[in-house]
C-alpha cells in the first residue's frame, strides 16, 4: 500500500518536472498519442528468432549479426515516434519516458528469458562525465524493475572512440575493436546475459561487447534495444 502511494507521488512529481508529451508530434499530456502510435508498426512475436525483425517486414538480418550475439530484440524500427523517444532519453535525459518504454522492452524480450543479468553498453569515463549519465544504464535499471532481472555493470570502455554515427560499416568495426573490457570484480562465466543499448545499427559496438563477454565465459549473449535501424 505504502509502496503504491510513494510510486504514485513519484509519478506526480515526474509529470511536473517532465510534462508528458508525445515523442512523435509533441502533443501534451501523453507519452504517445493515438495518431503517432498508429503511424508506426512495432515488432511483435511473429519475428525471425535470430535478428528479431518481423516476417511481415520482408527482411532478415541474421547474416549480419556478429558471431558472439545469439539473438536481437527491439521494440521497433528507428523511425517515427520511436526515434523521437530515443532522442529524448539519450540526449535530453528524459528518464520519465522510460515508464512508457520499459513495458514495451519487457514484451520484446519475453522469449529471451530467463536470463542472469542485464548488461548495459558502457560509455567511456570522459564521455560519461561530459554527458552526465549513461542512458543505457538508465534503460537497463528501469527494465530490470519490469522483469526482475538484475543489472550488472560487467563492461567498461577502456578507450574513447569516435561516435559511430560518423563512420561507415567498416569504420565502425575498426573504431570499437579492443575498446571494451570486463570491469574488475565482475564474473560473467556461466551466465546468460542480455546486452542493453538504445539503438542497433550495424551491430559493431554490440558485437565487440558480446565478444568480450563470451571470451570471459558467458554462456550466451543476447541483445535488446529500444529501436533498430533497418
C-alpha positions as CSV (number, residue, x, y, z in Angstrom):
1,X,0.0,0.0,0.0
2,X,2.7,2.4,1.0
3,X,4.8,1.4,-2.0
4,X,1.9,2.3,-4.3
5,X,1.4,5.6,-2.6
6,X,5.1,6.5,-2.9
7,X,5.2,5.4,-6.5
8,X,2.1,7.5,-7.3
9,X,3.8,10.5,-5.7
10,X,6.9,9.9,-7.7
11,X,4.9,9.8,-11.0
12,X,3.1,13.0,-10.0
13,X,6.5,14.8,-9.4
14,X,7.9,13.5,-12.7
15,X,4.9,14.9,-14.5
16,X,5.7,18.3,-13.0
17,X,9.4,18.2,-13.9
18,X,9.0,16.4,-17.2
19,X,5.4,17.0,-18.5
20,X,4.3,14.2,-20.7
21,X,4.4,14.9,-24.4
22,X,4.2,12.7,-27.4
23,X,7.6,11.9,-28.8
24,X,6.2,11.9,-32.3
25,X,4.3,15.2,-32.5
26,X,4.8,16.8,-29.2
27,X,1.2,16.7,-28.1
28,X,0.9,17.4,-24.3
29,X,-0.5,15.0,-21.7
30,X,0.7,11.7,-23.2
31,X,3.9,9.9,-24.0
32,X,2.4,8.7,-27.3
33,X,-0.7,10.0,-29.0
34,X,-3.1,7.7,-30.9
35,X,-2.2,9.3,-34.2
36,X,1.6,8.7,-33.9
37,X,1.0,5.3,-32.4
38,X,-0.9,4.2,-35.5
39,X,1.7,5.5,-37.8
40,X,4.5,3.1,-36.8
41,X,4.4,-0.7,-36.9
42,X,6.3,-2.1,-33.9
43,X,8.0,-5.5,-33.8
44,X,5.9,-8.4,-32.4
45,X,6.2,-12.0,-31.5
46,X,5.9,-13.2,-35.1
47,X,9.5,-12.4,-36.0
48,X,12.8,-14.1,-37.0
49,X,14.1,-15.9,-33.9
50,X,17.6,-14.6,-34.7
51,X,17.6,-11.0,-35.7
52,X,14.1,-10.3,-34.3
53,X,12.7,-8.5,-37.4
54,X,9.1,-9.4,-38.0
55,X,8.5,-11.6,-41.0
56,X,5.9,-9.1,-42.3
57,X,8.8,-6.6,-42.9
58,X,10.1,-9.0,-45.6
59,X,13.8,-8.7,-44.5
60,X,16.1,-10.8,-42.3
61,X,19.5,-9.5,-40.9
62,X,20.7,-12.7,-39.3
63,X,23.7,-12.9,-41.7
64,X,24.8,-9.5,-40.4
65,X,24.8,-10.4,-36.8
66,X,28.2,-10.7,-35.1
67,X,29.1,-14.3,-34.2
68,X,29.1,-13.6,-30.5
69,X,25.5,-12.4,-30.5
70,X,22.8,-15.1,-30.5
71,X,19.5,-13.1,-30.7
72,X,18.4,-9.5,-31.0
73,X,15.1,-8.0,-29.9
74,X,13.9,-4.4,-30.4
75,X,10.7,-2.5,-29.7
76,X,10.5,-1.4,-33.3
77,X,12.2,0.4,-36.2
78,X,14.3,3.5,-35.7
79,X,11.7,5.8,-37.2
80,X,8.6,7.9,-36.3
81,X,7.8,8.4,-32.6
82,X,10.3,5.7,-31.5
83,X,13.3,7.6,-32.9
84,X,11.9,10.6,-31.1
85,X,11.7,8.7,-27.8
86,X,15.3,7.5,-28.2
87,X,16.4,11.1,-28.7
88,X,14.5,12.3,-25.6
89,X,16.1,9.7,-23.4
90,X,19.6,9.8,-24.9
91,X,20.2,13.5,-25.4
92,X,17.8,15.2,-23.1
93,X,17.8,12.9,-20.0
94,X,14.0,12.4,-20.1
95,X,14.0,9.3,-17.8
96,X,10.3,9.6,-17.1
97,X,9.7,8.4,-20.6
98,X,11.1,5.0,-19.6
99,X,7.8,4.5,-17.7
100,X,6.3,4.1,-21.2
101,X,9.2,2.3,-22.9
102,X,10.2,-0.2,-20.3
103,X,7.0,-2.3,-20.6
104,X,7.5,-2.4,-24.4
105,X,11.1,-3.6,-23.9
106,X,9.9,-6.2,-21.5
107,X,7.4,-7.5,-24.0
108,X,10.1,-7.5,-26.7
109,X,12.4,-9.8,-24.7
110,X,9.8,-12.2,-23.3
111,X,11.2,-15.1,-25.3
112,X,14.8,-14.3,-24.2
113,X,14.1,-15.0,-20.6
114,X,15.2,-16.4,-18.2
115,X,18.5,-14.5,-18.1
116,X,21.0,-14.0,-15.4
117,X,21.8,-10.3,-15.9
118,X,21.2,-7.2,-18.0
119,X,24.5,-5.6,-19.1
120,X,24.3,-2.0,-20.3
121,X,26.8,-0.9,-23.0
122,X,29.2,1.4,-21.2
123,X,30.4,4.9,-22.1
124,X,34.0,6.0,-21.7
125,X,34.5,7.7,-18.4
126,X,35.3,11.0,-20.0
127,X,32.2,11.0,-22.2
128,X,30.0,10.0,-19.3
129,X,31.4,12.9,-17.3
130,X,30.7,15.2,-20.2
131,X,27.2,14.0,-20.7
132,X,26.4,13.4,-17.0
133,X,24.9,10.0,-17.4
134,X,24.9,6.8,-19.4
135,X,21.5,6.3,-21.0
136,X,21.9,2.6,-21.4
137,X,22.3,2.2,-17.6
138,X,19.1,4.1,-17.1
139,X,17.3,1.9,-19.6
140,X,18.7,-1.3,-18.0
141,X,17.7,-0.2,-14.5
142,X,14.1,0.6,-15.5
143,X,13.8,-2.7,-17.5
144,X,15.2,-4.6,-14.5
145,X,12.4,-3.3,-12.4
146,X,10.0,-4.5,-15.0
147,X,11.3,-8.1,-15.4
148,X,13.2,-8.8,-12.2
149,X,16.5,-9.5,-13.8
150,X,19.5,-7.8,-12.1
151,X,21.7,-5.2,-13.8
152,X,25.4,-6.0,-13.9
153,X,27.9,-3.3,-14.9
154,X,30.2,-6.0,-16.2
155,X,31.8,-4.0,-19.0
156,X,33.9,-0.9,-19.2
157,X,35.1,1.1,-22.2
158,X,38.8,1.0,-22.0
159,X,39.4,3.8,-24.6
160,X,37.4,6.6,-26.0
161,X,36.1,6.1,-29.5
162,X,34.8,8.3,-32.3
163,X,30.9,8.5,-32.3
164,X,29.8,5.6,-34.5
165,X,27.2,7.8,-36.4
166,X,30.1,9.5,-38.2
167,X,31.5,6.2,-39.6
168,X,30.6,3.6,-42.3
169,X,30.3,-0.1,-41.5
170,X,33.9,-1.0,-41.8
171,X,34.9,2.2,-39.9
172,X,32.6,1.3,-37.1
173,X,34.2,-2.2,-36.7
174,X,37.7,-0.7,-36.5
175,X,36.6,2.1,-34.2
176,X,35.4,-0.3,-31.4
177,X,38.0,-3.0,-31.8
178,X,39.5,-3.6,-28.4
179,X,37.5,-0.7,-26.9
180,X,35.9,-2.8,-24.2
181,X,37.0,-4.9,-21.2
182,X,35.5,-6.8,-18.2
183,X,35.0,-4.5,-15.2
184,X,37.2,-5.5,-12.3
185,X,35.4,-7.8,-9.8
186,X,32.7,-8.9,-12.3
187,X,32.4,-12.5,-13.1
188,X,30.3,-13.5,-16.1
189,X,31.4,-17.1,-16.6
190,X,28.5,-19.4,-16.9
191,X,25.9,-16.6,-17.2
192,X,23.2,-15.9,-19.7
193,X,23.4,-12.2,-20.4
194,X,21.3,-9.6,-22.2
195,X,23.2,-6.6,-23.6
196,X,21.2,-3.4,-23.4
197,X,21.5,-0.4,-25.8
198,X,19.3,2.3,-27.2
199,X,19.7,1.6,-30.9
200,X,21.3,-1.1,-33.0
201,X,22.6,-0.2,-36.5
202,X,25.4,-2.3,-37.9
203,X,25.8,-4.1,-34.5
204,X,29.6,-3.3,-34.4
205,X,29.6,-2.0,-30.8
206,X,27.3,-4.7,-29.5
207,X,29.3,-7.3,-31.3
208,X,32.5,-6.2,-29.7
209,X,30.8,-6.1,-26.3
210,X,29.4,-9.6,-26.8
211,X,32.8,-10.9,-27.9
212,X,34.4,-9.7,-24.7
213,X,31.7,-11.2,-22.5
214,X,31.8,-14.6,-24.4
215,X,35.6,-14.6,-24.0
216,X,35.1,-14.2,-20.3
217,X,33.0,-17.3,-20.2
218,X,29.4,-16.0,-20.7
219,X,27.2,-18.9,-21.9
220,X,25.1,-16.7,-24.2
221,X,24.8,-13.1,-25.1
222,X,21.5,-11.7,-26.4
223,X,20.7,-8.0,-27.2
224,X,17.8,-5.7,-26.5
225,X,17.4,-2.2,-27.8
226,X,14.6,0.4,-28.0
227,X,15.0,0.7,-31.7
228,X,16.6,-0.8,-34.8
229,X,17.8,0.8,-38.0
230,X,16.5,-1.2,-41.0
